[in-house]
Amino acid sequence: MNLMLDTRRATEDEAPSPILRIPRTTHEAELARLTRQYAPFAGSPRNALNLLVGLRTGSTITLQQDDGREFSFTPPATPFGWSHIQRILNLARSGLASFDIDRPKPIHIAIALMGGTLLFSNASVELPGIVRLHRAGVPWTRIAHTFVRAANTSAPTKLQMRAVAAVDIP
C-alpha cells in the first residue's frame, strides 16, 4: 500500500496533525510508483510522469531538457498497459546503456522509443524504435536484440564516446 503524507494546515479548532492520503485508485498508485522508478532515467519526476502518461494514453510526450527547453514527440495513438510501458522503458534504458548513455537526454529517449539516428563523434547508429517495433508485432526478445546488434555494429570505441543525438523520425 502506498501512503502519502498530506500536510494541510489545521483550522483554529483542529489540532495540527498530518493526514495520510491513500491513492484513490490502483491507477494512481501505479502511476506514482512508476514515476519514482523511471525519474532517474527520464531526468526528472515530471519527465517520467509525462512519459508514462503519454505511453498510457497515446498522447504527445513533452520532456524538459536540462536547459529548460521542451522536446515533444507523439507515440502511436494506441495506449499501452502498465506492463508494456515497463517493458518498453526498461528496454529503452538498457538499450541506451549499451551505447554508454546512462543519463539520456530527451532526444535519446525519443530515438530509443520512436526510432532515429544516434550520432557519436565518429559513428552513427540507426535504431528502428521500440514502440514502432512493438506496434508492428515484433516479439520483445527480437526488439531487445535490435539494440544488441546496433551496439555491436557501431564503432569499437563506442563506450568511450559521449553521445550527441540527432533525430530522424519519419
C-alpha positions as CSV (number, residue, x, y, z in Angstrom):
1,M,0.0,0.0,0.0
2,N,1.4,3.4,-1.0
3,L,0.6,6.1,1.6
4,M,1.2,9.8,1.1
5,L,1.6,12.4,3.7
6,D,-0.8,15.3,3.5
7,T,0.4,18.3,5.5
8,R,-2.6,20.6,5.2
9,R,-2.9,23.3,7.7
10,A,-5.3,22.7,10.5
11,T,-8.0,25.2,11.3
12,E,-8.0,27.0,14.6
13,D,-10.4,24.5,16.1
14,E,-8.3,21.4,15.0
15,A,-5.1,20.2,16.4
16,P,-2.4,20.2,13.8
17,S,-1.7,16.6,12.7
18,P,-0.6,15.1,9.4
19,I,-3.2,13.2,7.4
20,L,-2.3,10.2,5.4
21,R,-3.8,10.1,2.0
22,I,-4.2,6.8,0.3
23,P,-4.3,6.9,-3.5
24,R,-7.9,6.6,-4.6
25,T,-7.3,4.1,-7.4
26,T,-4.9,1.4,-8.5
27,H,-4.1,3.6,-11.5
28,E,-2.9,6.4,-9.2
29,A,-0.8,4.1,-7.1
30,E,0.8,2.5,-10.2
31,L,1.5,5.9,-11.8
32,A,3.1,7.2,-8.6
33,R,5.3,4.0,-8.3
34,L,6.4,4.1,-11.9
35,T,7.1,7.8,-11.8
36,R,9.5,7.2,-8.9
37,Q,11.1,4.2,-10.7
38,Y,11.7,6.0,-14.0
39,A,12.6,9.5,-12.8
40,P,16.3,8.9,-12.9
41,F,16.1,7.5,-16.5
42,A,13.8,10.4,-17.7
43,G,15.8,13.1,-15.9
44,S,13.1,14.2,-13.5
45,P,9.9,13.1,-11.9
46,R,8.0,15.5,-14.3
47,N,9.6,13.9,-17.4
48,A,8.9,10.4,-16.0
49,L,5.2,11.3,-15.4
50,N,4.9,12.7,-19.0
51,L,6.5,9.6,-20.5
52,L,4.2,7.3,-18.5
53,V,1.0,9.3,-19.3
54,G,1.9,9.7,-23.0
55,L,2.6,6.0,-23.4
56,R,-0.5,5.1,-21.4
57,T,-2.9,7.4,-23.3
58,G,-1.1,7.6,-26.7
59,S,-0.8,11.4,-26.3
60,T,2.1,13.7,-27.1
61,I,5.0,13.3,-24.7
62,T,6.8,16.5,-23.7
63,L,10.1,16.2,-21.9
64,Q,12.1,19.1,-20.4
65,Q,15.7,19.3,-21.3
66,D,18.5,20.4,-18.9
67,D,18.5,23.9,-20.4
68,G,14.7,24.3,-19.8
69,R,13.6,23.9,-23.4
70,E,11.0,21.3,-24.1
71,F,11.2,18.4,-26.6
72,S,8.0,16.7,-27.7
73,F,7.1,13.5,-29.7
74,T,4.0,11.5,-30.2
75,P,3.8,7.7,-29.8
76,P,1.3,5.7,-31.9
77,A,-2.2,6.6,-30.7
78,T,-3.0,3.2,-29.3
79,P,-2.5,3.3,-25.5
80,F,-0.3,0.8,-23.7
81,G,-1.0,-1.2,-20.4
82,W,1.3,-0.8,-17.4
83,S,3.3,-4.0,-18.1
84,H,4.0,-3.0,-21.7
85,I,5.1,0.5,-20.6
86,Q,7.5,-1.0,-18.1
87,R,8.9,-3.3,-20.7
88,I,9.3,-0.5,-23.2
89,L,11.0,1.8,-20.7
90,N,13.3,-1.0,-19.4
91,L,14.3,-1.9,-23.0
92,A,15.0,1.8,-23.7
93,R,17.0,2.3,-20.6
94,S,19.1,-0.9,-21.1
95,G,19.4,-0.3,-24.8
96,L,20.7,3.2,-24.4
97,A,23.1,2.0,-21.6
98,S,24.6,-0.4,-24.2
99,F,25.8,2.7,-26.0
100,D,27.1,4.2,-22.7
101,I,24.2,6.6,-22.4
102,D,23.3,6.2,-18.8
103,R,21.7,9.7,-18.4
104,P,19.8,10.1,-21.6
105,K,18.7,13.4,-22.9
106,P,15.1,13.7,-24.2
107,I,16.3,13.2,-27.8
108,H,17.9,9.9,-26.8
109,I,14.7,8.7,-25.2
110,A,12.7,9.7,-28.3
111,I,15.1,7.9,-30.6
112,A,15.0,4.7,-28.5
113,L,11.2,4.8,-28.4
114,M,10.3,6.1,-31.9
115,G,13.4,5.4,-34.0
116,G,16.1,7.6,-35.4
117,T,19.8,8.0,-35.6
118,L,22.2,8.2,-32.7
119,L,25.2,10.2,-33.7
120,F,28.6,9.7,-32.0
121,S,31.8,11.5,-32.6
122,N,32.9,9.1,-35.4
123,A,29.9,6.8,-35.9
124,S,26.2,6.8,-36.2
125,V,23.6,4.1,-35.3
126,E,20.2,3.8,-36.8
127,L,17.5,2.5,-34.3
128,P,14.0,1.5,-35.5
129,G,12.3,2.4,-32.2
130,I,10.9,0.1,-29.5
131,V,7.4,1.4,-29.7
132,R,7.3,1.2,-33.5
133,L,8.6,-2.4,-33.4
134,H,6.2,-3.4,-30.7
135,R,3.2,-1.9,-32.6
136,A,4.4,-3.8,-35.7
137,G,4.1,-7.1,-33.7
138,V,7.8,-7.8,-33.3
139,P,8.4,-10.0,-30.2
140,W,10.1,-8.4,-27.1
141,T,13.2,-10.6,-27.4
142,R,13.7,-9.5,-31.0
143,I,13.3,-5.9,-30.0
144,A,15.9,-6.3,-27.4
145,H,18.3,-7.9,-29.9
146,T,17.9,-4.9,-32.1
147,F,19.8,-2.8,-29.6
148,V,22.4,-5.5,-29.2
149,R,23.0,-5.8,-32.9
150,A,23.2,-2.0,-33.3
151,A,25.7,-1.7,-30.4
152,N,27.8,-4.5,-31.9
153,T,27.9,-2.9,-35.3
154,S,28.8,0.6,-34.0
155,A,32.4,1.8,-33.8
156,P,34.6,-0.3,-31.5
157,T,35.2,2.6,-29.2
158,K,31.6,3.4,-28.6
159,L,31.9,3.0,-24.8
160,Q,34.5,5.8,-24.7
161,M,32.4,8.2,-26.8
162,R,30.0,10.8,-25.5
163,A,26.7,10.6,-27.4
164,V,25.3,13.5,-29.3
165,A,22.0,12.6,-30.9
166,A,20.2,13.8,-34.0
167,V,16.7,12.6,-34.7
168,D,15.2,11.5,-37.9
169,I,11.6,10.4,-37.1
170,P,9.5,9.9,-40.2
